[in-house]
């Protein structure tokens, strides 16, 4: 890789690494990793993108588990004196 990877390439790399799709993006990964050995600016960009991808993925998984979690029933509380709520 003679030039720095663009934003789309860095995002694709980070997503492949975080989500474990290494085989599908093998050529891109090899090319970017060779570049990252000497380019610290791009390495910082990749690390930032990996944190973003991991955070979004974690939030999506948490949201999915919240959607499928059974709803708790609210207890009916009676007011003092025996009246209806």
Protein Blocks (a to p, Z undefined) as FASTA:
>chain_A
ZZdcdfklmmmmmmmmmnopmmmmmmmmmmmmmmmmmmmklmmmmmmmmmmmmmmmmmmm
mmmmmmmpccddddddddehhiaZZ
